[in-house]
Amino acid sequence: MAPLRGGRKKRRVENQDEDSKSLASGSSSQEGFAEWWDVLSKKIKGNVVRVCKCRSDFVLVDCNPSMMGTLDPFKSTFAMSRKTFDYICSLVKEHMMSKTHFAFINGNPMSLNDQVALALTRLSSGNSLITIGESFGAHHSTVSQATWRFVEAIEDKGLRHLSWPSTEEELSEIKCEFEKIRGLPNCCGAIATTHITMLLTSSDPEADSWLDSRGKHSMILQAVVDPDLKFRSIITGWPGKMNASSVLQSSSLFKQCQRGEKLNGPKMFVSEDTGLREYIVGDTGYPLLPWLLTPYQGNRINDTKADFNERLLATHFVAYKALARLKEVWKMMKGDLWRPDKHRLPRLITVCCILHNIIIDMEKDEDLLEFPSDLVHDARYGPEICEAVDRQNGLRCEG
């Protein structure tokens, strides 16, 4: 993951009269917000309604809108409530409003709400800078600059929403919710990878190094997910040709777990003399480790092993579901990115993961977990069979 930037010295904004100050900051008053949204929605009409797609018999078809619940136009546009939008504005306000303000093509200054809406649209639509600029009435360079200022602000102020459980109480709740899925006790997370595909030209000297096993240029995102579909640990920036096991071993999570610094809580005794340590679950692309459980493999497994596999995969499904939701909401990550800056792309991916978590934190009591379960987060890719050996502990993935 690219290093996060923050802590820069910020210039104080000169005082303004109350009316212009309210406009520039994106007033959250009911009347002011309604007026702002009315103006913006007219500007971007035609782009307001988001279309949900699902996979059915390998053909993409339009979903029934009821799958997403009854969304108002604002939530349909930004995939979040006004409450969450206001919270995100409060996080980024100091960083985004302490510098020279951006303006529309007609010369009118952009409010904080305008800038946040612009950046969110860039990340969530997957549209080009020019297309978004035309819909907002802004130059494409303004779209780019406002988006990167927003990314810097979220990196600086929002990273606390993407963190490993910090208290025993929080971790105990996660274990309890995982056990409710299919009865696996003491489980602390589900790990999976997804590919963010890119369109690179043959003139790019680094293009071949990003070719993956499917002949596409891609970058890997690996995430550990909790039962609420929140990302608890991520690593990104590696080429898509790397397998899940290699990406895992390059992560700080792997090193911390190997040193006993994570997943080191008390054992849960499933019988009088058998204790089960804390662990996460993965698919067949991962090695079997003392703190990482994977399915039994082979054509001939007994009923006990088959039952275990069914329980493990049902528990692990939350990771696929979270990644599918991430890509469906933040569509910048779903299509083929046109010649992205590969050094900056990990920062965009990280910010999308943070925003994903913020929405869950702010709207946990709503129907987020009812997001369509048949969405495919990594079309054309599947878990490879891991043949790695844990020599220290005498464990091996069966192949």
N, C-alpha and C positions, 0 to 999 in steps of 0.2 A: 504494500500500500504506500502510495506516495506520502512524503512527509506533509503534515498539516501546517498551514501557515496561520499565524494570528499574532496578537499582541503588538501590532504596529501602533505607532504614535498616531493619534487621531486629532484632526483639526476641529476646533470648536465652531459650530455653525452660528453665524450671526443672528441676533434676535430679529424676529419678524413680528408684524402685527398679528393679532389673534386669528383673523380670518385666513390670511395666507399661510400661517403656521399650521392651522388645522388642515388646509388643503395639501400642503407639502408633506405632512406626516401621514396622510391617509387617515383622516378622522374616523374613529370607530363608533361615533354616535349613530343611532338608528337612522336618522334622517340623512346624515352625511354619507353613510355607507350605502344606503339605498340609492342615493343620487349618483354616487360613484359607480355602483354596479350597473345602474341603468345606462349610463354613458358607455361604459366598457362593453357591456353585452351587445349594444348596438354596433359598436366598432367591430367586434369579432363575430358577429352573427354569421352563421354558416359553419363556424368552428365550435359553437357552443355545445352541441350535443355530441357526446362521446359514444362511439359504437362499440359494444362489447362483442368479441368474437369467441367462439368456442370450437373445439375440435370434435367432430362427430363423424365416425366412419372414415377418418382421414380426410374429410372435406371441411373446409372452414365455412360456417354458416352463421347468420345473424342469430344472436341469442334473444330469447324472450326478455324484455326489459325487466320483468318481475324478478329475474334472477339476481338483479342488482338492487332490488328493493325500489321503492318509490323515491326518486331523487328529485330535489328541486333543481332549477337551472344552474344555480351557483355550484351545487355539489356535483352536478353532471359535468360541469366544466373543469373543476379543479380536483375532483375525487376526494374532497374533504369538506367538512362543515365550515360555516363562517367562524365558529369558535376556534377551530384549528387554524384557519387562515389568520385570524387575529393574533393567535399565539405565535405563529411563525413570524408575523410582522414584528411582534414585540422582541423576538430573539434577535432579529437582524437590523432593527431600526438604528441603533447606534452606529454600526459599521457602515450601513448603506446611506445614511443621511448626514454623515460627518464629512463627506467629500463633495466635490462639485456635483450638482444635481444633473440628472439626465433630462433630455427634453424630447418631445415628439417632433416630427418633421415640421409641423406648423409653428414651432417655437414655444409652445406651452410646456411648462415644466412637468415632469412626471412626479406624482405623489409616491409615497412609500408603497401604498397599495398597488399602484401602477407597476412599479419596479418588481415587486414580489410576484404579481400576476404574470408579468412578462417572463420572468425566470422560471416560474412553475410551468408555464405553457411550453417553454423551450424544452424542459426536462420531460414533461408528460405527453407531449404530442408526437414527438419524433419528427416534426416538420423542420424544414430548413430555416436558416436565419432569415432569408429573404421572404419566405412565405409568412413567417410569424411577424416580421417587421411590417409587411403590407397589411396584415389583419389588424395590427395595433396602431398603424400610422406612425411607425418609427423606422429609422434607418437600420439596416441589418447589423452595422457595427455597434449601434446602441444595444441591440438585442444581445450581442456577444458580450459586450462590456458589463451590462447589467447582470447577465447570468453569472459571469465570473465573480462579480462583486458579491452576489448572493451566495455562491458556492463558498467563498472565503468566509462569509459571515456564519453560514451553517457549520462549517468546519470548526470555527472558533467557539460558537455558542451552543451548538446542538449535539456535540459529540457525546455528552452525558446520556443521551437517549440510546446510545449503542454501547452497551457495556456488559461485562460478565456479572452475574448476580453478586451483589456485594455483601449480603447478609444471609445468615443461616435461615432466617424466616422466609426470605425471598426464594432461596434455593429449595426449601422444603415445600413451598407452594408449587413450584415447577415440577418437582418429583411427584407430588400428589396428582397434579393434572395429567402428567404423562401416564401414571398408573391407571387412571380412569379410562384411558383409550382402549388398551387391551391387556391390562394387568401386569405390565413390566414394572417391577419395583426399583426404586433408587436411580431411575434414569434422569439425566440432567440435560439432555439435548439431543438433537438429530442433525447430522452433518450431511451436506450435499454440495455439488458443484453445478454451475451453469456456465454456458458460453455466451459472451457478448461478441457478435460477429461484426466484421469490418469489411469494407470494400477498399482494398489497397491496390495501387497501380503497379505495373511491372517496373516502373522507373523508381519505385521506392526501394532503396538498397537494403532495407530491413524486412521487406515483404515476406521472403521465404521463411524467415525465422518465426513468423506468426501463423504459418500454415498448420492446420490441425489434422487429425486422422480422417476427417471428412472432406479434406481438400479446401476448406474454408479458412479465411484469416479470422482469428478470434482471440479473445482475451478471457481468462478464467476468473470467475468469482466463486469463492468457496465460503460457505456460511454455516454456522451452528445456530439452530433455531429452537425456540421454546414452544410450548403448546399454544401460546397466544399468537404464534406466527411472527414473533419478534426475532430479529437478528441479535445474537448475543456475542458473536465473534465473527469477523470476516477477514479474508485476505484476498486481494485482487492485484492485477498487474502482470501476472505470469502469462506466457503464451499458451494458447489453447491446445497445443500439442502435448503439454504436460498432462500426465494422468493424475487422478485424484490423490493417489498415495503420495506421489512426489510433491504435489502442492501442499498436502497436509504436513509432510516432513519439513517443508520450508517455513512453516508458520511458527509464530511465537507460542500458539496454543499447544502444538506438539511438544515443543521444548519444555514448556511449563508443566505439562502433564507427565512427561518423562521424568522430570526432576521432582515430581510429587508436589508441585506448587498449586495445581488445579486438580479437581476431581479427587481430592484427598480427604473428604469428609468421612464421618463414621460409617462403618459397614451396616447394612441392614441384614439381620439374621432371618433367613427364609426357613431354617430349621434349627434345631438345637445346637448343631455344631457347624453349620454352613453359613458363612457371612458373604454378602454380596456388596462389593465396593461401588462407589459412584462411577458412572460411565456415561458415554454417549452412544448413539446407534448410527450406523452407516449402511450403505448398500454394498454390493459385491465388488465395487471398485476400490474399497478400502481394506487395509490389512487388519487382521484380528489382533487386538492388543489388549492388555489387562484392563484398559479404560475405554476401549472401543469395541463394541459388539457388532458383528456382521452376520448375515444369514449363512446357514449351512449350504454347501454347494454339492453338486453331483446329481446324477440321475436316479440313484437309489438311496433315498433317505427314509428312515422309519417314521411312523406316525408322530412320535414325540418330537422329532426334529422338524417335521413338517408343520406341526402346531406352533413350535417356537418361531419358525420363519414367518408364519402368518401373523403372529403377534408383533414380531419385530418390524415387519414391513408396514403394518398398519400404524404402528407408532412412528415410524420413520417418515410416513407420508406427509406429516406437517412440514417437513423441509421442502418437499416438492411443491406443496401448496403455497408456502411463503414465497418461493422463487417465482412461481407462476403469477402470484398477485403482484410482486415487485415489477415484473416485466409488463403486466397488463396495465398497471397504473402509470408507470414511468416508461413510456413507450420508446424513449430515446434508446433504451437498452434492448428493445425487442427486435428491431429491424437491423438491416446491415448499415452500420455507420459509414458515411462517406469520408474516407481519408481522415480519420480523427487524429488528433495529436496524442500519440500513444503514451507520452509521458504525463499528460494531463487527464487522460481518460480515467485512470484509477480514482482520481479525486471526484469526478462526476458520478462514478459508480458508488463511491462511499457516501456521497451526499444523498443520492437516491435511497440508499439503505437507511440513512438517518431519518429522512422524511417518511419513509415507510413506517419506521418505529414511532415517530412522533404522532402519526395518524392513529396508530393503535393505542398509544398511551392516552391520547386525548379523546378517543371515541371507542374505548374498550367495551362499553356497555351496549354499543350498537351492533348491527348485524354484519360486522366485518368478517367473522369467521364463516359466514354463509356464502362467501365468494365462490363462484362455480368451481367445483372440485375436479372437473375434467379438462381444465386448461393445461396445455403442455408448455413447460417452461424451457425445454431444450430440444426442440424438434430436430430430428435426424441424429441426435446423439443418445447414447445410452451408457449405463455403467459398464466399464470394462471389468474383466475378471482379474482380481488382484492375486498375484502369485508371490507377494512379498513374504518374507519369513521374519518373525520376531525371534531371532536366535537366542537372545538373552533369556526369554521366557519359554522357549520351546514351542511357540505357537505358529501356526501356518494357515493361510486361507486354503481351503480345499478347492481344487480346480478340476 
